[in-house]
Every structure is written in structure tokens, then in C-alpha cells.
Amino acid sequence: MKTILNIIWLLLSGLWLFLGYLLAGVLLCITVIGIPFGIAAFRIGRFALWPFGYTTVERRDAGAPSCVGNVLWLVLAGWWLALGHIVTGAMLCVTIIGIPFGIANFKLIPVSLFPLGREIVPTDRPFATR
């Protein structure tokens, strides 16, 4: 079932979300300061491409730089991204068929708000870390 939902998601919105996050990641990686944020955008993009069967967990080895980076991300881009996922998820949840896709959009909110210090893992092993 996860595969079917992922294929439908990929065709309808996952590819566009992935391409948007990929473009943002490339632009962020132009400067040395933006590289951690670019890598975070790539991580979010990969999660947006194939969200069913995966979840995010906090990394235990993430320290103070991740916290500072998350604050910067939240102020500059995170809240806009989260707001977009909230609105799209709510619109998708209006129909019964769209509810799983709305929930997938809601799953993207925490990682779009605070992407640094998070890891994307399969749902069958949510406590796995590096």
C-alpha cells in the first residue's frame, strides 16, 4: 500500500516538491555558509519525494550549531514552508481520497520547520540513528 501511495504522491505533487527543494538546495550550496542549509533542503526534498513508509527522528549527536541553524532556518524560510504544507495538507484533507496525502503533507511540517539535527528513517525502525 505504501508503494501505491508513494507512486500517486510522486506523480501528483512529490516530484514538484522534490524539484523545488532541490533547486533551493543548489542555490543554498553556492555559498560556504549556506551548505548545511542546502544539505537540509536536499534531505527534505528526498523525504518529500517518497514520504510514505518514512518518518523523521531527532539525531542524538546534533549539538548547538544545529540549534542555532534551526533558529536561522525558522526565521528565514521554515515558517513559510510549514505554512505551505499546512495549507496544502488541509486542502487535501477535504476529500476522503486526499486524506493520506494531506497527512503526508503534515508529516513534512516538523522537518520543514527544523531540518537540522533530524534524520529520515524507515517507519519500521524509527529509533535508528547513525
C-alpha positions as CSV (number, residue, x, y, z in Angstrom):
1,M,0.0,0.0,0.0
2,K,2.9,2.3,0.8
3,T,4.3,1.9,-2.7
4,I,1.0,2.7,-4.4
5,L,0.5,5.8,-2.2
6,N,4.1,6.8,-3.0
7,I,3.6,6.4,-6.7
8,I,0.4,8.5,-6.7
9,W,2.1,11.1,-4.4
10,L,5.1,11.2,-6.8
11,L,3.0,11.8,-9.8
12,L,0.7,14.4,-8.3
13,S,3.0,16.5,-6.0
14,G,6.1,14.7,-4.8
15,L,8.1,15.4,-8.0
16,W,7.3,19.1,-7.9
17,L,8.2,19.4,-4.2
18,F,11.4,17.5,-4.8
19,L,12.4,19.7,-7.6
20,G,11.7,22.9,-5.5
21,Y,13.7,21.6,-2.6
22,L,16.5,20.5,-5.0
23,L,16.7,24.0,-6.6
24,A,16.7,25.6,-3.1
25,G,19.5,23.2,-2.0
26,V,21.6,24.0,-5.1
27,L,21.1,27.8,-4.5
28,L,22.0,27.5,-0.8
29,C,25.1,25.5,-1.6
30,I,26.6,28.3,-3.7
31,T,28.0,29.9,-0.5
32,V,30.0,28.2,2.2
33,I,27.7,29.4,4.9
34,G,24.6,28.0,3.1
35,I,26.0,24.5,2.6
36,P,24.4,23.0,5.8
37,F,21.1,24.5,4.8
38,G,21.5,23.2,1.3
39,I,22.1,19.7,2.6
40,A,19.0,20.1,4.8
41,A,17.0,21.1,1.7
42,F,18.2,18.0,-0.1
43,R,17.2,15.9,2.8
44,I,13.7,17.5,2.9
45,G,13.4,17.0,-0.8
46,R,14.2,13.3,-0.6
47,F,11.6,12.9,2.1
48,A,9.1,14.9,0.0
49,L,9.7,12.7,-3.0
50,W,8.8,9.4,-1.2
51,P,7.1,10.2,2.2
52,F,5.1,7.0,2.8
53,G,7.0,4.5,4.9
54,Y,9.4,7.0,6.3
55,T,9.5,9.3,9.3
56,T,11.9,11.8,10.9
57,V,13.7,11.4,14.2
58,E,16.0,13.7,16.0
59,R,19.7,12.9,15.9
60,R,21.2,12.5,19.3
61,D,24.6,13.7,18.2
62,A,23.2,17.1,16.9
63,G,24.6,19.9,19.1
64,A,24.4,23.6,19.5
65,P,25.3,24.5,15.9
66,S,22.1,22.6,14.7
67,C,20.1,24.6,17.2
68,V,21.4,27.9,16.0
69,G,21.0,26.8,12.4
70,N,17.4,25.8,13.1
71,V,16.6,29.2,14.5
72,L,18.0,30.9,11.4
73,W,16.1,28.5,9.2
74,L,12.9,29.0,11.1
75,V,13.1,32.8,10.8
76,L,14.2,32.9,7.1
77,A,12.4,30.0,5.5
78,G,11.0,27.4,7.8
79,W,7.7,29.1,8.8
80,W,6.9,29.8,5.1
81,L,7.5,26.2,4.2
82,A,5.5,24.9,7.2
83,L,2.6,27.3,6.4
84,G,2.6,26.0,2.8
85,H,2.4,22.4,4.0
86,I,-0.3,23.2,6.5
87,V,-2.5,24.9,3.8
88,T,-1.9,22.1,1.2
89,G,-2.5,19.4,3.8
90,A,-5.7,21.0,5.0
91,M,-7.0,21.3,1.4
92,L,-6.1,17.7,0.6
93,C,-7.9,16.5,3.7
94,V,-11.2,17.9,2.4
95,T,-11.7,14.8,0.3
96,I,-11.6,11.3,1.6
97,I,-9.2,10.2,-1.2
98,G,-6.9,13.1,-0.3
99,I,-6.6,12.4,3.4
100,P,-3.5,10.2,3.2
101,F,-1.8,12.8,1.1
102,G,-2.8,15.6,3.5
103,I,-1.3,13.6,6.3
104,A,1.9,13.2,4.3
105,N,2.0,17.0,3.9
106,F,1.5,17.3,7.7
107,K,4.5,14.9,8.2
108,L,6.7,17.4,6.3
109,I,5.9,20.2,8.7
110,P,8.4,19.3,11.5
111,V,11.3,18.7,9.1
112,S,10.5,21.9,7.2
113,L,10.5,23.9,10.4
114,F,13.6,22.5,12.0
115,P,15.6,20.4,9.5
116,L,19.0,20.4,11.1
117,G,19.6,17.6,13.6
118,R,16.9,15.4,12.1
119,E,17.3,12.1,10.2
120,I,14.8,10.4,7.9
121,V,14.4,6.7,8.7
122,P,12.0,4.0,7.6
123,T,8.9,3.6,9.8
124,D,9.7,0.0,10.6
125,R,12.8,1.2,12.6
126,P,12.0,4.8,13.8
127,F,14.7,4.7,16.5
128,A,17.6,4.1,14.2
129,T,20.4,6.6,14.2
130,R,23.8,6.7,12.5
